[in-house]
Amino acid sequence: MTAAPGTAPARPRSLRARSRRPVTVLGVLGESLITAGALVLLFLGWQVWWNDMVVAASQSSAATEISQGWIEHARPDPLAPVNNDAPVSYGDPVVASAPAPAQPFAVLFVPRFGADYHRTIAQGTGLDVLNSERLGIGHYSGTQMPGEVGNFAIAAHRSAYGGAMHLIHELQVGDPIYIQTSDGFYTYRFRDHDYVPPTAVEVLAPVPNAPGVAATDRIITLTSCNPLYSTAERIIAYGVLESWQPTSAGPPAELIPLIAAQAAAG
């Protein structure tokens, strides 16, 4: 169609001025909430990922200092060859007394968690231990010490604050779990997993899940939250002591490369 004589042609629809929606309090509030939500998600991402990596590196560095200190104190040359091939019996494991709260007393090595994985174990499971940039793994007060008959039970976060037990679900039967103290190295072997509610404290008994029964084995129990990024339940990993050797005898064969790398980095 053509415009009637004396009238201006109609503007195309696409060029017509669009009416602006009025600014309302609800609209501003909605946009503010969306922005706040995005910032919260960014913070959570930083907390879970970046901060987790930073804390994990700090915890590993602290564990290296403790581990090397014990080795250097026991042996003048910590890199001197040690015969780890010939089986040697060193008798019953040395069992230390429980330390003061938040006091570091052991280092955990789990090859299944990574070739360079090692973290410090301290007394207690409070936030001063589990959220610490230098500790990260806590020993349940009242449970046994490394090498002792009964249950040496420890806990750590699965995500955030270093995620010291992030890969606990990947343990396989027979995997070694090493505990180093100032006295020596304790080698445990992983047996099985368990999944329990947070209230299931019976997993910490000298015989796990059998309170009141006299212990005869030397057990290690690792506990963490499950599933990832949730506290709905606990994942439990059990192991049994296989052997122990004093620090002066050198580390177990599988740990020698890591121990040497620690010394070189230090």
Short mmCIF file of the C-alpha atoms (twelve columns), coordinates in Angstrom:
data_MODEL
# 
_entry.id   MODEL 
# 
loop_
_atom_site.group_PDB 
_atom_site.id 
_atom_site.type_symbol 
_atom_site.label_atom_id 
_atom_site.label_alt_id 
_atom_site.label_comp_id 
_atom_site.label_asym_id 
_atom_site.label_seq_id 
_atom_site.Cartn_x 
_atom_site.Cartn_y 
_atom_site.Cartn_z 
_atom_site.pdbx_PDB_model_num 
ATOM 1   C CA . MET A 1   0.000  0.000   0.000  1 
ATOM 2   C CA . THR A 2   1.050  3.599   -0.555 1 
ATOM 3   C CA . ALA A 3   0.501  6.438   1.875  1 
ATOM 4   C CA . ALA A 4   -2.450 8.705   1.343  1 
ATOM 5   C CA . PRO A 5   -1.667 12.079  -0.297 1 
ATOM 6   C CA . GLY A 6   -0.467 14.642  2.212  1 
ATOM 7   C CA . THR A 7   0.515  12.128  4.892  1 
ATOM 8   C CA . ALA A 8   3.954  10.973  5.895  1 
ATOM 9   C CA . PRO A 9   4.780  7.374   5.066  1 
ATOM 10  C CA . ALA A 10  4.552  4.980   8.024  1 
ATOM 11  C CA . ARG A 11  7.886  4.082   9.647  1 
ATOM 12  C CA . PRO A 12  8.879  0.428   9.379  1 
ATOM 13  C CA . ARG A 13  7.985  -1.560  12.508 1 
ATOM 14  C CA . SER A 14  11.678 -2.312  13.188 1 
ATOM 15  C CA . LEU A 15  12.476 1.406   13.360 1 
ATOM 16  C CA . ARG A 16  9.630  2.405   15.612 1 
ATOM 17  C CA . ALA A 17  10.725 3.630   18.967 1 
ATOM 18  C CA . ARG A 18  10.437 0.956   21.580 1 
ATOM 19  C CA . SER A 19  8.872  1.936   24.843 1 
ATOM 20  C CA . ARG A 20  11.137 1.503   27.851 1 
ATOM 21  C CA . ARG A 21  9.951  -0.526  30.776 1 
ATOM 22  C CA . PRO A 22  9.782  1.513   33.926 1 
ATOM 23  C CA . VAL A 23  12.482 0.829   36.509 1 
ATOM 24  C CA . THR A 24  10.941 -0.797  39.564 1 
ATOM 25  C CA . VAL A 25  12.215 -1.693  42.995 1 
ATOM 26  C CA . LEU A 26  11.505 -5.362  42.334 1 
ATOM 27  C CA . GLY A 27  13.485 -5.247  39.096 1 
ATOM 28  C CA . VAL A 28  16.521 -3.686  40.758 1 
ATOM 29  C CA . LEU A 29  16.253 -6.164  43.627 1 
ATOM 30  C CA . GLY A 30  16.058 -9.092  41.203 1 
ATOM 31  C CA . GLU A 31  19.158 -7.985  39.315 1 
ATOM 32  C CA . SER A 32  20.996 -7.472  42.605 1 
ATOM 33  C CA . LEU A 33  20.132 -10.979 43.720 1 
ATOM 34  C CA . ILE A 34  21.327 -12.451 40.441 1 
ATOM 35  C CA . THR A 35  24.626 -10.574 40.769 1 
ATOM 36  C CA . ALA A 36  24.990 -11.685 44.383 1 
ATOM 37  C CA . GLY A 37  24.298 -15.281 43.385 1 
ATOM 38  C CA . ALA A 38  26.980 -15.131 40.708 1 
ATOM 39  C CA . LEU A 39  29.476 -13.752 43.238 1 
ATOM 40  C CA . VAL A 40  28.622 -16.526 45.688 1 
ATOM 41  C CA . LEU A 41  29.194 -19.148 42.995 1 
ATOM 42  C CA . LEU A 42  32.541 -17.575 42.126 1 
ATOM 43  C CA . PHE A 43  33.542 -17.571 45.793 1 
ATOM 44  C CA . LEU A 44  32.555 -21.211 46.185 1 
ATOM 45  C CA . GLY A 45  34.563 -22.082 43.098 1 
ATOM 46  C CA . TRP A 46  37.572 -20.296 44.541 1 
ATOM 47  C CA . GLN A 47  37.100 -21.947 47.936 1 
ATOM 48  C CA . VAL A 48  36.719 -25.466 46.566 1 
ATOM 49  C CA . TRP A 49  39.243 -25.376 43.745 1 
ATOM 50  C CA . TRP A 50  41.898 -22.677 43.947 1 
ATOM 51  C CA . ASN A 51  42.058 -22.346 47.714 1 
ATOM 52  C CA . ASP A 52  42.001 -26.142 47.982 1 
ATOM 53  C CA . MET A 53  45.118 -26.363 45.803 1 
ATOM 54  C CA . VAL A 54  46.940 -23.679 47.775 1 
ATOM 55  C CA . VAL A 55  46.179 -25.289 51.137 1 
ATOM 56  C CA . ALA A 56  47.084 -28.758 49.837 1 
ATOM 57  C CA . ALA A 57  50.495 -27.487 48.709 1 
ATOM 58  C CA . SER A 58  51.054 -25.832 52.082 1 
ATOM 59  C CA . GLN A 59  50.084 -28.996 53.959 1 
ATOM 60  C CA . SER A 60  52.411 -31.105 51.815 1 
ATOM 61  C CA . SER A 61  55.292 -28.702 52.393 1 
ATOM 62  C CA . ALA A 62  54.764 -28.837 56.153 1 
ATOM 63  C CA . ALA A 63  54.663 -32.646 56.055 1 
ATOM 64  C CA . THR A 64  57.963 -32.665 54.163 1 
ATOM 65  C CA . GLU A 65  59.633 -30.595 56.876 1 
ATOM 66  C CA . ILE A 66  58.467 -32.946 59.609 1 
ATOM 67  C CA . SER A 67  59.317 -36.128 57.698 1 
ATOM 68  C CA . GLN A 68  62.811 -34.975 56.754 1 
ATOM 69  C CA . GLY A 69  63.504 -33.757 60.266 1 
ATOM 70  C CA . TRP A 70  62.855 -37.201 61.722 1 
ATOM 71  C CA . ILE A 71  64.949 -38.937 59.064 1 
ATOM 72  C CA . GLU A 72  67.913 -36.587 59.376 1 
ATOM 73  C CA . HIS A 73  67.852 -36.879 63.157 1 
ATOM 74  C CA . ALA A 74  67.930 -40.685 63.007 1 
ATOM 75  C CA . ARG A 75  70.461 -41.119 60.197 1 
ATOM 76  C CA . PRO A 76  73.402 -38.797 59.445 1 
ATOM 77  C CA . ASP A 77  73.042 -39.498 55.706 1 
ATOM 78  C CA . PRO A 78  69.323 -39.918 54.909 1 
ATOM 79  C CA . LEU A 79  70.112 -40.786 51.276 1 
ATOM 80  C CA . ALA A 80  72.604 -43.554 52.059 1 
ATOM 81  C CA . PRO A 81  71.591 -46.904 50.525 1 
ATOM 82  C CA . VAL A 82  69.524 -49.140 52.759 1 
ATOM 83  C CA . ASN A 83  68.928 -52.829 52.105 1 
ATOM 84  C CA . ASN A 84  65.152 -53.037 51.917 1 
ATOM 85  C CA . ASP A 85  65.139 -56.367 50.070 1 
ATOM 86  C CA . ALA A 86  66.062 -58.707 52.905 1 
ATOM 87  C CA . PRO A 87  63.102 -59.255 55.265 1 
ATOM 88  C CA . VAL A 88  63.966 -58.162 58.782 1 
ATOM 89  C CA . SER A 89  61.869 -58.397 61.910 1 
ATOM 90  C CA . TYR A 90  62.110 -55.476 64.290 1 
ATOM 91  C CA . GLY A 91  59.826 -56.962 66.918 1 
ATOM 92  C CA . ASP A 92  56.623 -55.375 68.118 1 
ATOM 93  C CA . PRO A 93  55.993 -51.852 66.836 1 
ATOM 94  C CA . VAL A 94  57.006 -48.942 69.022 1 
ATOM 95  C CA . VAL A 95  53.869 -47.241 70.333 1 
ATOM 96  C CA . ALA A 96  54.156 -43.598 71.373 1 
ATOM 97  C CA . SER A 97  52.008 -41.785 73.897 1 
ATOM 98  C CA . ALA A 98  49.175 -39.608 72.614 1 
ATOM 99  C CA . PRO A 99  50.383 -36.022 72.072 1 
ATOM 100 C CA . ALA A 100 48.799 -32.768 73.178 1 
ATOM 101 C CA . PRO A 101 45.830 -31.369 71.212 1 
ATOM 102 C CA . ALA A 102 46.717 -30.035 67.733 1 
ATOM 103 C CA . GLN A 103 50.263 -31.376 68.117 1 
ATOM 104 C CA . PRO A 104 51.619 -33.000 64.911 1 
ATOM 105 C CA . PHE A 105 53.045 -36.486 65.473 1 
ATOM 106 C CA . ALA A 106 52.853 -38.440 62.199 1 
ATOM 107 C CA . VAL A 107 52.898 -38.178 58.409 1 
ATOM 108 C CA . LEU A 108 50.522 -40.134 56.161 1 
ATOM 109 C CA . PHE A 109 51.707 -41.533 52.812 1 
ATOM 110 C CA . VAL A 110 49.197 -43.172 50.433 1 
ATOM 111 C CA . PRO A 111 50.653 -43.981 46.984 1 
ATOM 112 C CA . ARG A 112 47.135 -44.518 45.616 1 
ATOM 113 C CA . PHE A 113 46.461 -40.815 46.310 1 
ATOM 114 C CA . GLY A 114 49.424 -39.746 44.160 1 
ATOM 115 C CA . ALA A 115 53.156 -40.358 43.929 1 
ATOM 116 C CA . ASP A 116 53.938 -37.249 45.966 1 
ATOM 117 C CA . TYR A 117 51.045 -37.423 48.426 1 
ATOM 118 C CA . HIS A 118 51.953 -36.927 52.098 1 
ATOM 119 C CA . ARG A 119 50.162 -35.008 54.860 1 
ATOM 120 C CA . THR A 120 50.663 -34.300 58.540 1 
ATOM 121 C CA . ILE A 121 48.566 -35.990 61.225 1 
ATOM 122 C CA . ALA A 122 47.919 -34.044 64.445 1 
ATOM 123 C CA . GLN A 123 46.043 -34.846 67.626 1 
ATOM 124 C CA . GLY A 124 42.313 -34.079 67.593 1 
ATOM 125 C CA . THR A 125 39.695 -33.537 64.902 1 
ATOM 126 C CA . GLY A 126 38.746 -29.916 65.535 1 
ATOM 127 C CA . LEU A 127 38.850 -27.151 62.942 1 
ATOM 128 C CA . ASP A 128 42.268 -26.084 64.262 1 
ATOM 129 C CA . VAL A 129 43.555 -29.342 62.770 1 
ATOM 130 C CA . LEU A 130 41.274 -30.215 59.828 1 
ATOM 131 C CA . ASN A 131 41.169 -26.635 58.460 1 
ATOM 132 C CA . SER A 132 44.823 -25.875 59.152 1 
ATOM 133 C CA . GLU A 133 47.168 -24.840 56.351 1 
ATOM 134 C CA . ARG A 134 49.950 -26.952 57.892 1 
ATOM 135 C CA . LEU A 135 48.086 -29.954 59.312 1 
ATOM 136 C CA . GLY A 136 44.893 -31.257 57.663 1 
ATOM 137 C CA . ILE A 137 44.509 -34.752 59.150 1 
ATOM 138 C CA . GLY A 138 43.294 -35.343 62.696 1 
ATOM 139 C CA . HIS A 139 43.638 -38.302 65.051 1 
ATOM 140 C CA . TYR A 140 40.496 -39.158 66.988 1 
ATOM 141 C CA . SER A 141 41.348 -38.687 70.640 1 
ATOM 142 C CA . GLY A 142 40.702 -41.872 72.589 1 
ATOM 143 C CA . THR A 143 41.571 -44.186 69.699 1 
ATOM 144 C CA . GLN A 144 44.867 -46.041 69.538 1 
ATOM 145 C CA . MET A 145 48.215 -44.712 68.297 1 
ATOM 146 C CA . PRO A 146 50.141 -46.015 65.243 1 
ATOM 147 C CA . GLY A 147 51.200 -49.643 65.674 1 
ATOM 148 C CA . GLU A 148 49.093 -50.158 68.789 1 
ATOM 149 C CA . VAL A 149 46.685 -53.070 69.122 1 
ATOM 150 C CA . GLY A 150 43.258 -51.623 68.437 1 
ATOM 151 C CA . ASN A 151 42.111 -48.890 66.092 1 
ATOM 152 C CA . PHE A 152 44.253 -45.950 64.970 1 
ATOM 153 C CA . ALA A 153 41.473 -43.716 63.592 1 
ATOM 154 C CA . ILE A 154 42.020 -40.505 61.624 1 
ATOM 155 C CA . ALA A 155 39.860 -37.989 59.767 1 
ATOM 156 C CA . ALA A 156 40.240 -35.348 57.053 1 
ATOM 157 C CA . HIS A 157 38.199 -33.293 54.622 1 
ATOM 158 C CA . ARG A 158 37.356 -34.828 51.270 1 
ATOM 159 C CA . SER A 159 37.012 -31.429 49.620 1 
ATOM 160 C CA . ALA A 160 38.152 -27.927 50.639 1 
ATOM 161 C CA . TYR A 161 40.933 -27.102 53.077 1 
ATOM 162 C CA . GLY A 162 43.378 -29.291 51.175 1 
ATOM 163 C CA . GLY A 163 41.038 -32.242 50.651 1 
ATOM 164 C CA . ALA A 164 43.480 -34.643 52.300 1 
ATOM 165 C CA . MET A 165 41.199 -37.632 51.653 1 
ATOM 166 C CA . HIS A 166 39.768 -36.549 48.317 1 
ATOM 167 C CA . LEU A 167 40.577 -39.929 46.723 1 
ATOM 168 C CA . ILE A 168 39.696 -42.210 49.641 1 
ATOM 169 C CA . HIS A 169 37.079 -43.954 47.481 1 
ATOM 170 C CA . GLU A 170 39.794 -45.104 45.044 1 
ATOM 171 C CA . LEU A 171 41.651 -47.304 47.539 1 
ATOM 172 C CA . GLN A 172 41.907 -50.927 46.404 1 
ATOM 173 C CA . VAL A 173 42.427 -54.099 48.423 1 
ATOM 174 C CA . GLY A 174 46.088 -54.491 49.320 1 
ATOM 175 C CA . ASP A 175 47.029 -50.842 48.789 1 
ATOM 176 C CA . PRO A 176 49.719 -49.732 51.256 1 
ATOM 177 C CA . ILE A 177 48.973 -46.991 53.761 1 
ATOM 178 C CA . TYR A 178 52.154 -45.718 55.411 1 
ATOM 179 C CA . ILE A 179 52.382 -43.878 58.701 1 
ATOM 180 C CA . GLN A 180 55.682 -42.228 59.590 1 
ATOM 181 C CA . THR A 181 56.441 -41.067 63.127 1 
ATOM 182 C CA . SER A 182 59.639 -40.066 64.885 1 
ATOM 183 C CA . ASP A 183 60.024 -43.764 65.774 1 
ATOM 184 C CA . GLY A 184 59.702 -45.267 62.300 1 
ATOM 185 C CA . PHE A 185 57.423 -46.370 59.475 1 
ATOM 186 C CA . TYR A 186 54.234 -48.400 59.947 1 
ATOM 187 C CA . THR A 187 52.895 -50.212 56.873 1 
ATOM 188 C CA . TYR A 188 49.162 -50.927 56.811 1 
ATOM 189 C CA . ARG A 189 47.266 -52.687 54.004 1 
ATOM 190 C CA . PHE A 190 43.833 -51.507 52.914 1 
ATOM 191 C CA . ARG A 191 41.045 -54.058 53.395 1 
ATOM 192 C CA . ASP A 192 37.654 -52.529 52.604 1 
ATOM 193 C CA . HIS A 193 35.305 -49.546 52.553 1 
ATOM 194 C CA . ASP A 194 32.233 -48.839 54.606 1 
ATOM 195 C CA . TYR A 195 29.536 -46.141 54.358 1 
ATOM 196 C CA . VAL A 196 27.832 -45.019 57.541 1 
ATOM 197 C CA . PRO A 197 25.774 -42.104 58.905 1 
ATOM 198 C CA . PRO A 198 27.667 -39.313 60.703 1 
ATOM 199 C CA . THR A 199 26.450 -40.658 64.057 1 
ATOM 200 C CA . ALA A 200 28.037 -44.111 63.623 1 
ATOM 201 C CA . VAL A 201 30.821 -43.653 66.187 1 
ATOM 202 C CA . GLU A 202 31.171 -47.441 66.523 1 
ATOM 203 C CA . VAL A 203 33.597 -47.373 63.583 1 
ATOM 204 C CA . LEU A 204 36.077 -45.825 66.032 1 
ATOM 205 C CA . ALA A 205 35.917 -48.731 68.502 1 
ATOM 206 C CA . PRO A 206 39.105 -50.807 69.047 1 
ATOM 207 C CA . VAL A 207 37.361 -53.421 66.913 1 
ATOM 208 C CA . PRO A 208 35.424 -51.287 64.408 1 
ATOM 209 C CA . ASN A 209 31.655 -51.789 64.586 1 
ATOM 210 C CA . ALA A 210 32.042 -54.104 67.584 1 
ATOM 211 C CA . PRO A 211 32.181 -51.940 70.721 1 
ATOM 212 C CA . GLY A 212 33.187 -53.870 73.832 1 
ATOM 213 C CA . VAL A 213 35.055 -56.594 71.946 1 
ATOM 214 C CA . ALA A 214 38.722 -56.966 72.888 1 
ATOM 215 C CA . ALA A 215 41.050 -56.061 70.011 1 
ATOM 216 C CA . THR A 216 43.730 -58.404 68.719 1 
ATOM 217 C CA . ASP A 217 44.639 -56.682 65.430 1 
ATOM 218 C CA . ARG A 218 46.385 -53.397 64.753 1 
ATOM 219 C CA . ILE A 219 43.936 -51.472 62.573 1 
ATOM 220 C CA . ILE A 220 43.900 -48.120 60.836 1 
ATOM 221 C CA . THR A 221 40.610 -46.368 60.053 1 
ATOM 222 C CA . LEU A 222 40.402 -43.414 57.663 1 
ATOM 223 C CA . THR A 223 37.192 -41.374 57.740 1 
ATOM 224 C CA . SER A 224 35.855 -38.576 55.547 1 
ATOM 225 C CA . CYS A 225 32.597 -37.092 54.289 1 
ATOM 226 C CA . ASN A 226 30.590 -38.649 51.489 1 
ATOM 227 C CA . PRO A 227 29.578 -37.944 48.787 1 
ATOM 228 C CA . LEU A 228 31.859 -35.181 47.547 1 
ATOM 229 C CA . TYR A 229 30.809 -31.690 48.672 1 
ATOM 230 C CA . SER A 230 28.337 -33.188 51.130 1 
ATOM 231 C CA . THR A 231 28.222 -34.243 54.779 1 
ATOM 232 C CA . ALA A 232 25.285 -36.615 54.359 1 
ATOM 233 C CA . GLU A 233 27.297 -39.676 55.372 1 
ATOM 234 C CA . ARG A 234 30.812 -40.888 56.092 1 
ATOM 235 C CA . ILE A 235 33.057 -43.021 53.933 1 
ATOM 236 C CA . ILE A 236 35.324 -45.305 55.958 1 
ATOM 237 C CA . ALA A 237 38.497 -47.089 54.841 1 
ATOM 238 C CA . TYR A 238 39.968 -49.873 56.978 1 
ATOM 239 C CA . GLY A 239 43.461 -51.299 56.929 1 
ATOM 240 C CA . VAL A 240 45.512 -53.763 58.981 1 
ATOM 241 C CA . LEU A 241 49.145 -53.381 60.071 1 
ATOM 242 C CA . GLU A 242 51.511 -55.514 58.012 1 
ATOM 243 C CA . SER A 243 54.914 -54.431 59.327 1 
ATOM 244 C CA . TRP A 244 56.930 -51.674 60.909 1 
ATOM 245 C CA . GLN A 245 60.570 -50.574 60.778 1 
ATOM 246 C CA . PRO A 246 62.533 -47.989 62.761 1 
ATOM 247 C CA . THR A 247 63.577 -44.749 61.101 1 
ATOM 248 C CA . SER A 248 67.231 -45.839 61.251 1 
ATOM 249 C CA . ALA A 249 66.383 -48.748 58.906 1 
ATOM 250 C CA . GLY A 250 65.228 -46.362 56.194 1 
ATOM 251 C CA . PRO A 251 61.780 -46.018 54.632 1 
ATOM 252 C CA . PRO A 252 59.831 -48.837 52.947 1 
ATOM 253 C CA . ALA A 253 61.041 -49.458 49.404 1 
ATOM 254 C CA . GLU A 254 58.024 -47.792 47.739 1 
ATOM 255 C CA . LEU A 255 58.660 -44.570 49.659 1 
ATOM 256 C CA . ILE A 256 62.364 -44.252 48.838 1 
ATOM 257 C CA . PRO A 257 61.833 -42.136 45.652 1 
ATOM 258 C CA . LEU A 258 59.495 -39.776 47.484 1 
ATOM 259 C CA . ILE A 259 61.799 -39.471 50.494 1 
ATOM 260 C CA . ALA A 260 64.736 -38.737 48.152 1 
ATOM 261 C CA . ALA A 261 62.679 -36.119 46.291 1 
ATOM 262 C CA . GLN A 262 61.763 -34.499 49.598 1 
ATOM 263 C CA . ALA A 263 65.421 -34.262 50.591 1 
ATOM 264 C CA . ALA A 264 66.409 -32.796 47.216 1 
ATOM 265 C CA . ALA A 265 63.632 -30.204 47.355 1 
ATOM 266 C CA . GLY A 266 64.590 -29.212 50.871 1 
# 
